Amino acid sequence: MHEIAVANRIIEEAKRQKEDVRALKVEVGELAEISAKEVEEALKQMVDWEVEVGFVESKIKCSCGFEGRARIVDRGHGYCVFNCPDCGASGKSMSVLEGGEIKIVGVG
Ligand SMILES: [Zn+2]
């Protein structure tokens, strides 16, 4: 249950930021290992806080010059494989500018 581990990390971090958490806002990138929906469901099962999960579209910069949304090649439970829609490169030839992570944007 990978999303439980991810949700646990988010919950621990939220508790570090505020002692008595009531509301939590999280952003899940398109290229993160877990989808926004999975994160939301896991969080709602684990805490009774007001949980809001937003989705962030990806943005990559490739060595070929392409800059924009990544192409998702394969997505499964706990992983996401993507490449450059222009030249097909993946991995080290590109950098993820946006949408590559799961982060807390608000604790209330
Ligand atoms: Zn490229």
Residues whose N, C-alpha, C, O or C-beta is under 5 A from the ligand:
A	BS01	ZN	C62 C64 F66 C84 D86 C87 G88 A89
